[in-house]
Amino acid sequence: MADVARTENGQSSDASVAELVKQLSEQTSRLARQEAELAKAELQVKGKRAGIGAGMFGGAGMFGFYALGALVATAILALATALAAWLAALIVAVVLAAIAGVLALQGKSKIQQATPPVPEQATESVKEDVQMTKTRAQAGRS
């Protein structure tokens, strides 16, 4: 028994199930390739935008660093009105070193909490799933 199918120009023709499956397979493959090409083009555009954004963040970081340097110089000059310039610079340097030390210790603590970088809960869950599957398989054999 033959099925009636429409050709590309709109005329009806007799097509076997095998021919229809072949057409479906070809059209599905073509559609998948076109979708992959569209995704690739979209990712290229988004990647370019992300790159530009990352560059802007880098520029912002650089200017933020310069602003911090200017603020440090301002703090030294402000202290220098009441103390000797070298003492004002030393005080600001000690304060900055203390801040850096506290941040370093906190960062070290956070890194230690994050290591080893293994998803421990997911690993335990998988182990439990494997054990449950083994138990069910053994119970099914009995």
N, C-alpha and C positions, 0 to 999 in steps of 0.2 A: 504494500500500500504506500503510495507516494504522497507526500505533503506538498501543498501549494505554497510557494514562497515568492516574494517580490524581489525582482532584480534591482540593481542600482538605478536603472532608468524607469522604474515603476511598473514594468510589465510583469505579469504573473508567469511563473514557470514551475515545472515539476522539479522538485529537488528531493533527493533521498535524505533520510535522517543523517547519514554519514556526511553528506555534503553540507547540511545545515550545521552539524557539529563542527566541521572543518571551518566554515565561515565564522561561526561563533568564536572558535579558538583564534582565528586570524584577527578578528575585530577586537577581541579581548587583549591580545598581545599588542596590537597597534595602540589601543587605548592606554594600556599600561605604560608603553614607551612614551606616549604623549604626556601622560601625567607625570612621569619621571622627569621629562624635559622641562615641563612647567615648574615642577618643584625645584629643579636645579637652577633655573633662571631666577625664581623667586628668592632662593637662598643666596644667589650671587648678589642681588640687589640689597637684601637685608645684611649680608656680610659686609658690603661696601659701607652701608650706613653705620653698622656697628664699628667698623674700623675708624670712620670719621669721628664717631662719638668717643671712642677710646683715645684717639689723638687729642680731642678737646679736653678730656679728663686729664690727660698727661700735661697739657698746657696749663690747666687750672692748678694742678698739683705743683708745677714748677713756680707759677706766680704766687701760690700760697706759701711755698717755701721761702721765696724772696720777701713776702710780707712778714713772715715770722722773723726773718733776719732783721728786718727793719724795726719790728717791735722789740726785739732783743737789744738792738742798738739804742732805741728810745729809752728802754728801762735802764741801760747803763748810763746814758747821758743824764737821765733824771736823777739817779742816785749820785752821780758825779757832782751835782750841785750842792749836796750835803756832805759828801765824803771825797776822799782822793779818787781820781779816775781809776787807778789800778785796783783799788779796793771795791769800787762799784762793779767793775768788770768781774772780779773774783766772786763777789756775792751772786751775781746773775749766773755765772758759770756753775757755781755749786748748786744753785736751785735747779738749773736745767739738768745737771747730772743726776740729782736726786729724782727728778721726774722720770728721766730715762731709766734709772735703776728700777723704780717701781713698775713702770710699764714692761720692762724686760722680765721681771719676776712674774708678773701676771700673765704675760705671753707664754712663758715657759710652763706655767701651771696649766694653761689652756691646751697647749700642745701635748703635754703629758696625759691629759684627760682624753685627748682625741686619738692617741696611739694605743695599740696598733690600728691602722686604718682598715679594720675589718668590720663588716656589719654584723656585730655579735648577736643581736636579736634575730636577724634573718637567718644566720647560721644555725642558731639553736632551733628555730622554727623548722628549718629544713631537716635537721637531725630528728626532730620529733615526728615529722611527716614520714621520713624513711622508716623509723622504728614502727610507726603505726601501720604502714604498708606491709612491712615484714610480718607483723603480728597477724594482720588480716589474711595474708597469703598463707601463713602456716595454719590458721584456723580453717581456711577454705580447703586445705588438703586433707584435713582430718575428717 
